[in-house]
Amino acid sequence: MLTPKDEWERKIFRDFAVAAGLVPDYGAVTSGVPPQPDIRYTVGGLERWAELVEITDEDLAERHMTSLKTMKITGGAFSQRAP
């Protein structure tokens, strides 16, 4: 049975695979068991592993938390465009 964490990681991996044009073999995406990486998949019959990480802009996160705590709008630039 999949845990909520496993389900979330598989969703993120599927979204990434679509965006990257990666086509894993049908039914070949599984969840790793620690200490294995998060996702195991095959492409063309070759086994691959992926470790998912979250990249956070710490300044943006801090401003957001300050805004939530103080209920005041904080300024700062933010863009999801590639540099």
Buried (B, 14 or more C-beta within 10 A) or exposed (E): EEEEEBEEBBEBBBEEBEEEEBEBEEEEBBBBEEEEBBBBBBEEEEEBEBEEEEEEEEEEEEBBEEBEEEEEEEEEEEEEEEE
